Amino acid sequence: MTLTLKPIGRRDYSVRDDGQSIGRIRYAGERSPAIWIWNVIVHIPGGLPIGTAKDLDTAKAEFKAAWTAFKAKQTPDALAQAYKAMNLREQD
């Protein structure tokens, strides 16, 4: 599995798994101390992973570990349905 980052703003990235948007990592400079916030955005019941990190590399590593664990718990059908719903919303 290779996760990629797509810039969506300054220090703000969409995280993609094989082209599918699955999350976000962004720099929260408004916080004290400033941190990187990451979260999974695939809408499947049961709670979505979210976290914070001191730098982008740590945020990427933590996101990948959380996504891998989350994805392993889902059925292919549940992921396909969630992706379909997300992609419909993105087209609006």
N, C-alpha and C positions, 0 to 999 in steps of 0.2 A: 504494500500500500504506500502510495506517495501522496502526501498532502501538499497542496500548493497554495500560495498566498496571492491574491489579486488585490492590488491597491485600490481602495475606494475613497481615499482621502489622505491627508498628511498623517502619517503614523496610524493609519486605520486600514485594516485588511479584511477581505472576505476569505475564509478558509474553504478550500474545495477538495473534494475527494473524487478523483476521476472526472473532473469538470463540474460535479454537482456541488452547489453551495451547501455547506454543512455547519458553518459557524463564523465567528468573528473574533479578531484580536485587535485591540485598539489601545493606544497610549492614553492614560487618564492623567494628563498634566494638571487638571483642576483639583486633583486629590493631593493631600499632604500626608505622607510623602507621595510623589507621583509614582504610579505603578502601571503595569500592563494588565488589562482585563481581557479574559478570553471566555467564550461561551459557545456551546453547541446550540444550534437553532433548529435541529430536526425535531418536529413536533410529534412525539410519540409519548403516550401516557407513561408516567413513572418517574418523572423528574429528569431534568437535563443537567449535564455537568457544567459547572462554571468555576472559575478560579481567578487568582491574581498572581502576578509574578513581578520580580524586580527588573527584569529585562526581557527583550523580545525573544532571545534564544531560549530562555527558560519557559516563557509563555508558549512557544511553539512545541517544545518537548512535552510540557504538561498537557497541552491540548491534544497532541497526538496520542499520548497514553490514555487519556480520558475517552477520546473518540474510539480508540481500538477496543477498550473494555465495553463501552456503550454499544457499539456496533455488534460485538460478539453476542450480546444478550438479545438482539432483535432478530426476528425472522426476516427472510428476504422479502416476503409479501408486505410486512409492516413497513419496512424501509421504502419499498417501491411506492406504497400508498402515500407515505409522508412526503417523499420527493415529488410525487405528482401534485399533491396539494400545494406544496411550496412553490413549485414551478408555475402553477396557475396563478398564484398571487403575484409572482414577480412579473408576469406578463401584463398585469393591469396597469 
